[in-house]
Amino acid sequence: MRSLGTGPLDAKICIVIDFPSVSAAAENVVFYGWEGELINSKLLKAGIHPSSVRFESVIPFCPSYKNYRTLDPIKLDDYIRSTKQRLNDLLDLKLLIPLGNLCLKEFCNKKSIDKWQLSLLPTVDSLNVQKAIPSFLPSRLVKDFSLQIFLELCFIKAQEEKEFSEIRNNKLDFKINRTVDETIS
């Protein structure tokens, strides 16, 4: 099955989208033109060099009407299964960044990118990588420029999380009426 992925196979971070734009698919890359410029600029602002990131697309072409729902469900399942296998082949992968609702559903078992974007989430059991930070697709960011800050914040969070393969939980201490010594320690 044809796949669309670029970047190093030893990357710690992988950004995965549902499908590329028509121009990106023609160039055989995941992001092209303004999408590529947007992703690269936000990665650089977060201190991540784009050449150190793996980019994957679930569907290797732009489907009819730019909607993955126009695909045969069996074919879509094959693309999803193939993408999960490619992600599992990335042995150094520590963090997945699923962009959009399809990737959020398939890789984190959650619905609504509006609700879950920027959350540190566990991935589905069929993936070797254990955590993900979902965000919006670039096509949505161009429609609403105010959302672009969320992509940048996602990459800043990814920069902090990429060294750890598991989700780290900070112990929350809700003790009320602390003494001065307890507060300082």
N, C-alpha and C positions, 0 to 999 in steps of 0.2 A: 504494500500500500504506500503510495506517495506520501511523503511528509514534508512539512515546512518548518525548519528549525535552523537557527543560526547562532553563532557564538560558541564559546569554549565548552567542551564536554566536561571539564573539571570545575565549572562555575559553582559558586555557593548560592547564587540567586538565579531563579528562572522566572521570567515574565511570560505568562501564557494567555493567549486571547482566543476567542471563538473562531474568527477567520480574518484573513488580511483584506485590505482594500483591493480593488481591481488592479491599481498601479503597483502595489506591493507584490501581489501574486505574479504579475507580469515580470517583475524584477527578481522573483524567487526569494523574497525576503519577507519577514513578518511585518515590519514597519517601513514605510517609504514616504518621502516628501515631508509634509508638515507634521504627520504623525511621528515619523522618525526624529525630526528635529525637536518636537515637544518632549518625547520620551528621553532623548539624549540630554537635552538641556536640564530637565528635572532630575535625572540621574546625577549629572555633574554637580548641580546645586546641592545635592545630598551627599556629595563626596564619593560617589560610586562611578568608576569609569565604565562607560557603556561596553567597552571591549571585554570586560570581566563578567558580563551578564549573558546568560543563555536566553534566547527568545524562541518560543514555540507557539505554533498555531494548531488548534484542534483540527480544523478543516483547512486543507492546503490551498484552497481557492475561495474566491468570493461567490457565495451562492446567489441564485436568482433573487432579485429584489432586496439584496443585502440582508437576507433573513435565513438563518439556519433551519428554521421550521419548514422551509420549502423542500428540504432534503428528505429522502426516504429514511424513516426512523431506524431501519436496520443498518443502513449505510452510516448514519450519524453515530450509532452505537459502535460500529467498527472504528470510526475515526477517534472516538473517545477512548476506546480500549487501546488503540495503537498509541495515542498520546500518553496514556498512563504508563505503557511499557517503555516509551522513550524517556519519560521522567524517571522511571525506576532504573534506567540504565545510567543516569547521571549520579555516579557514586558519591561525589563530594557535595551534592546538593543539600543545603541546609534550610532554604526558605523558598517557598513558592509565592508568586504574586499573580493571582488570577484576576484578570480584568474582565468585568462584565458578568451578567447573570448566568450564562451557560457555564462558564468556568467556575463560578462560585458554587453552583449546584452540583456539578460533576466532581469537583475536587475537594469541596468542604461540606457538601450535603446541606447547604443553606440556600434560602431563597431571599431575594431582594437585596441587590447591591446597595441600595439607599440605606438599608438598615445595618448592613454588616461591613461596609467599607471602612477601612482603617483598623478593624478589629484583628487581634491576633487570635487565629482560629486553628483548631486541629484539622488535619486533612483526613480524608477517607482512609479506611484501613488498607485498601489495596495499593496505597502509595508508600514508598519508603521514606520520603520526606514527611516530617511530622507536623509542620506548621505552615501557615499561610497568612498573608496580609492582603486581602482583596481591595480593589479600587475600581474606579470608573474606566470605561473604554475611552481611548482618545477621541473617537467619533462623538461621544457625548460631551467631552470637554470643549470641543470646538463650538458646540451649540450654546454652552453656558460657561463663559470664561471664569466666572466666580468659583467654579468647581476645580479649576486647575491647581489650586493650593492643596487640595486633598491628595493629588497625585504626588506632589512634592513631599507632603508629610508622610505619605506611604513609603516613599523611598528613604526618607530620613529614618523612619522606624526600621526599615529593612537594613539599613547600614548598621544600626545598633544590634539587630537580632541575627545577622548572618553568621556570627561566630558560634552560635549555639544551636544544636540540632533539635533540642526539645523546648517545649514551652516552659518558661520559667515563671513561677508564680511568686510574687512578693507576699510575704506574710503580712497580713493586715492586723494591726493591733488597735482595737477600739476601746482601750481602757480609759475610763472616765475618772476625773479627779486624781491625776497623777501627782506624785511628789516632784519636787524640783530635780532630784537625782534621777528619777525615772525618765523625766522629760529630756534631760541632757544625754542620757545613755542611748 
